[in-house]
Amino acid sequence: MTFEKTCEISNNELRSNFPKNSGQLKKIRVIVEEAETERSKKNQLLKKASSDPLFNSDIEETTMDKIIHK
């Protein structure tokens, strides 16, 4: 079983409740990632790309190729 959950950290401590249907878990894998920081960086890059002339010309070219080759 795999599930993802964003948790709050309090006093450098992480606590999480598992779903009731998770049974008797023996081992789990925990990956720690700064969720808001990573999302913020990605959003900034997307905003920057939207005003990049080369990026926009690539998007336009790809769109035209799809229209022509339909």
Summary of the structure (lengths in Angstrom):
residues: 70
radius of gyration: 21.0
end to end distance: 40.7
largest distance: 58.2
contacts: 86
relative contact order: 0.07
helix: 50%
strand: 6%
